[in-house]
Amino acid sequence: MSEKKRVVVTGMGVVSPIGNSVDVFWNHLMEGYCGIKPTTAFDTTDYKWKLSAQDDDFDPLQYMDRKSARRMERFSQFAVAAASQAIAESGLDLTTEDLTRIGVSVGSGIGSLDAAERECKKIFEGRPGRISPLFVPVMISNMAAGNVAIQFGLKGKCTNVVTACATGTHSIGEAMRYIQWGDADVMVCGGTEAAITPLGIGGFGALTALTTSEDPARASIPFDKERSGFVMGEGAGVLVLESYEHAVNRGAKILAEIAGYGATCDAFHITSPAEDGEGAARAMCLAMEEAGLKPEDIDYVNAHGTSTHHNDLFETIAIKRAFGEHAYKLHVNSTKSMTGHMLGAAGAVECIVCVKSVMEDRIHPTAGYRVRDEELDLDYTPEAVETKVRAAISNSLGFGGHNGTLLIRKWEE
């Protein structure tokens, strides 16, 4: 069997509550800008959960024509927009590339709840004959990947991973594998989600996963002693990954290297991470092992960090289990403190954060972190930091016990 290929990042795109380009998003992160506010997507009068992190500035017509936009639900529009940005930054000339060697791996944890709610209403009103013929094609989660492929004519392997909140991370990790073993030269990969709907908020709220705080500054507060649940976010993150050889042959600017990927299962509980952190720790160790790095080679962990009691406690235990004493020298933060929890998009957006950190040697703050929890004793980065970032880890922990870790290394020839 031939040696695994190196996999590099050449383009990135973001749609988020705090910016619809990588530059705006990144600058807002470094400033500690919080995108959480009262929900306006629907009337929350009868709901206990009043806040969300909506993307109020998104305009699909900046990325596609009106007909295409009408045939896509919001989660697919987000994916196409982020992919458009990523492909543009990569400098790929799709008129000269072999499009059968460019694939797509873009996942969504849920697909379109909005479409399901809209069409279910017709049944309740006694109008089943009025259900849209496009209901199923626009709702199902694989349509994010399908629409990206259609929009750009990408004819290689086209898949979507669905692992709840680990979807974006696993989508990137599996895309990395396709390139490593020669199934593709280029992969457009990431995650997308648009679940700020009555059913989305009601469902996660009923699970007691959402905070009932009405103060945006004290709502999504990962690792803080007063944390009380997460805030729903929305958006997409998409990266262009290439084999090192392909990127060099076309003279691409390489942003970073995806050097390791770990995927494990807790096999423990449908919503709670394993209490001993074993599964998440093993995912981190597998990523380090693949990259040929030791714990002391890692400078930064972008945590799953949801602001729920169980996640933040058990993830802290997992980090200490994976890194030993070096855990206390790591900078740990949570992007969700500003974006809310973007579900299937979270891991992809947070991977992009890690790429920016290794590129610029800067780490964003965990916004809103104020009250130390005696059980959580790592450095959760309450203020932005400028420091050498040689390698960073991005963690995602999904319902069902799905753990995913990506290791991003500073690019060096």
N, C-alpha and C positions, 0 to 999 in steps of 0.2 A: 504494500500500500504506500502511495506517495506521501511525502511529508505534508502536514497541514500548512495551509497558506496563512500568512499574516493578514489581519483584517484591519483596515483603517477607515476613519471617518473623513469624508470630504465635503459634506453638506448637512445643514440642519435647518429645521423650520419649526416654529412654535405658534400656536393659537392658544391664548390663555386669558384668564381674568385680569392679568396685570400687563398685558402687552401682546400684540399680534405680529411681532417679529422677534427674532432672537435678541437683537440689540436692545429694543425697548424692554422686553421681558427681563433680560439680564441686568440692565441698569436699575430697574425697579426692585429686583431682588437685592442688589447690593445696597440700595437705599432703605431696605426694610419696609417697602411699600406693601400694604395689605389690601388685597382685592375683595375682601369680604364686606357685604352690606345687606340691607334688607332685600329679600327676594321680591322681584317684580315680574317674574315669568308667569306667575299665576297668583290668585288671591289666597293669602295664607291666613285669613281671618280665623278659620276653624282649626289651624295647625299650631302645635306647640313650638315648632321649629321655624323660626322667622328669618334666619340668615342663610345666605349661600354666596358662592363666588361665581357670579355670572360673567360672561364675556359680552358686555353690552355694546362693544364697538365693532363687532365682527360684521363684515359685509361680504357675503359669498360672491357678489358680482365683481369683486376685485380679482377673482381667481377663475371664474367660469362664466359662461353665458347664461342668460335667464332660463332658457329651456333646460340646460343641464342642472341648474340650481333647483328647479321645480321638481326634478326627478331624483333628488337626493334629500334625505333627512339631514338634520343638523350635524349628526355625528359624522356622516360621510362628507358633508361640506367642509367640516373642520379638517378632516384627513387630507382631502384634496388641496386645501389651502396650505397646510403645513408641508405637504409633499412638494407643492409648487415652489415654495421658498427653498426647500432643501436641494431640489434639483437645480434651481437657479444658482445657489451658492456653490454647488459642486462643479459647475462649469461643464457638465455633461452635454455633449452635442448629440441629441437623440436622432438627428438626421443622418449621422454617420456611424452610430453605435449598432452593434448586433443586438436588436431588441429581444431576441430569444434568450440572451444571456443576462438580461436585467430582470430581476424578479421583485415581487412585492410581499412583504410580511407586515401587515398592519392589522392590529386587533382592536376589538371593542368588547368590554366586559358584558355589555347589556344590549347594544343595538339601539333601536328607537322605541323607548317607552312612549314617547309622544305619539307616534303612529298607532301604537296599540291602544292607547287611551282614546284617540280620535275615532278609530274604527269601532271599538267596543261600544262607544256611545250610540252608534247607529243600531247595534243589536238591541240595546236597552230601550231604544225608542221605537222598536218594532220595524226597523228598516234594514234588515240584513241584505236585501238586494242592492242597497246603495254602497256596500263596502267597496272601496277602491280596488280596481284590478291590480294596482301597483302596491297594495298594502304589504304583501309578503316580500316582494323584492326590495322595497325600500327599508323594511324593518330589520331584516336579519343581519347579524353582526358581521358576516363576511363581506357585506356590500361596501364597507370602507375600503378594504383591499381591492375589491372588484372595481370600484369607481376610480381609484387611483390608477390601476392598470389601464382602464379604458381611457381615462383622461390623457394619459401620456403614451399609450400604445405599447406598454411593457408586456412582453409575451413570455417571459421566463416563469419560473416557479412562483405561483401566487397562492398564498395561504393566509389564514388568520388564526392566531392562538387566542383561546378564551380561558383565562385563568383568573377571573375576577380582578382584584386589584394588582395582580402580578402580570396582567396581560401585556402591557407595554414592554416590560423587562424581558419576558419570555419571547415576545415577538422579535426583539432585537437579538437576543441570544440565539434563537433558532436561525435567524437570517445570517448571523455570524457563522454558524455551523454549515449552512449551505455553501457559503463562499470558501470556508476552510477545506471542504472536501470536493470542491470543483463543480457543484451543481449550478453555480451562478458566478459571474464576474462582479456583478453589482447587485445590491439589494436596497430597495427603498423600504424602510421599516420603522415601526413605532406603534403608537396606540392613540385612540381617540375615544371621546365620551361626551354625551350630552344628555344627562339624566336628571336635570333640574326640572322635574315635572311633579304633578300632584302625587302620582304613584311612586316615583322615585324617592321623594322626600318622605312620603307617608310610610313607605316600606322600610327604609333605613331607620326612620324615626321609631317605628313600632319595634324594631330590633334593639332599641335603646342605644344605637350606635352614634346618633347625632346629638350635639349639644343643644340645650334649650336656652343658652345664653343669648341675650339680645344686644350685647356689647361687642361690636366687631373686633375691638382690640383684645377682648378676653374670650373669644370664641374658639378659634383654632390655636391652641397654645401647647404644642407638643412638648413633652417632658416636664412641663410645669406642674407643680403639686395640685393646682386648681383645675387641671384639665378635666373635661366632662363629656368628651365626645368630639366627633369630627364635624366639619362643615362641608357640604357638597360643593365641588367645583366642576368645571367643564373645560373642554379644549382638546388640543392634540399636540403631540410631539412626533416629528418624523426625522429620521437621519438617512443619509446616503452612506452606505458601507460599500467598500470595494476591496478586492484583493490588492495587496501592496503592489504587485506587478502591474495590474491594470491601471492603478492610479499613477504610477511612475511613468508608464508607457505613454500616457496621454498628457503628462506634465501637470497633473492636478496638485493643488495645494492640500497637503495633508494636515488635518486639524489635531488628530489624536489617534491612538491605537486602542481598539477593543481587544484587550490581551487575555481576558479570562471570563468565563461564564460558569456559574454554578446553579443547578436546579435540583431541588429536593422536595420531599413531602413530609409533613409532620405526622400524617396518619393518626390524628389525635382528635380533632373537633371541627365541626363545620364552620365555626366563626372565630374561635379563639386560637391564637398561636399556642404552640406547646409551651408549657410553663417553664421548662428547663432550657428553652432556646436551642435545643439540639439541632433541629432541622435547619433553622436560619443560620446557625453557626456553621453547619456543614456546607451550606451553599457558599458562604464566604470563603471557607477553607478550600473548597473545590476551585473557586475562581482564582484564588492566590496560587494554588498548585499548578493550574493550567498556565498561568502567567509566569511561573518560575520565580515568584516573589515570596518573601517571608513577611510575617506580620509587621515587622519594623520598617518595611519598605513602603507601607501605606501611610499616607498623611491625613486622609480625610474620608469620612463615611457619610454619604447622604442617606440618612435613615428613612425607613418607611414612615416612621414618626407621625402617626395619625391623630394624636391628641386624645386617644382613648386610654383608659387606665391599663388594660391588659396589654395592648400592643407596645406601649412605650416602656413598660416594665419588662416584659419578656424579651423585647428587642435589645434592651440594655444588657440583660443577662446573656443574650446570644452574642453580642459584640464582645463582652468580657470573656466569654467562653472561646471565641475564635481568636482573639488577639492577646489574651493573657494580660500581663502587666502593661504591654504597649497600648492597651485600650485607653489608659489614662493619659497618653500622649497624643491621642487622635483628636482632631476637630470633628465633632459630630453635629449635624444640623438637620432641619426638616424644612424642605421647600413648601410643604403643605401649610406651614404657618402663615403663608401669604396667598397661596393659590387655592386653599382648601384641598379637599381630596378629590382628585380628578379621575379616580377609579381606574378604568382601563388605560387612560392616557398618562397616569401619574408616573409610572416607571420610565416611560419614554422621555417625558419632559425632564425628569430628574437625571436621566442619563445625559441629556444635553447640558444640564447644570454642571455635571462632573466634567464634561469635555471643556466647558468654559473655564472651570476652575483650574484644570491642568494647563490650559493655554495661557491664562492670565495670572496664575499664582494668587488667586483671590478666592475667599470663601464667604458666602453670604451669611447673614445672621439668622438665627431662629427667632423670627419676629415675635414679640409679645411674651418672650420667656422672662419671667420675673421671680417666681416663687420656687425656691429649690425644694425638691422632694428628696428626703433623706435616703430613699431607696434607689434613687437615680443619681449617681455620683460621677458621671463622666463630664467632659467639657462639651456642652451643648451649644456653644458659639453664640452667646447673647449679643455680641457685636460683630460686625464684619471684620474679617481678618485678611491681612496681606502677608502671605508666607509661601515658601516654596511648596508646591504640590506636585510631587513626582508621580504619584498614582492615587487614584480615588476609587472608592467602592460605592455602588448604588444598590440599595436593597429594596425589594418589594415582597410583601407577605400577603397572599390572597386568601379569601375565604375558601375553605376546603383544605387548608394546610399547604397551599402552593407557595413555595419559597423560590425567589429568583435573585441572583446577584450578578451584576456586571462589574468588571474591573477595567477601568479606563486609565491608560498610561500616557504620560507626556510623550509627544512624538519626538523620536530621535532616530536619525538615519542608521 
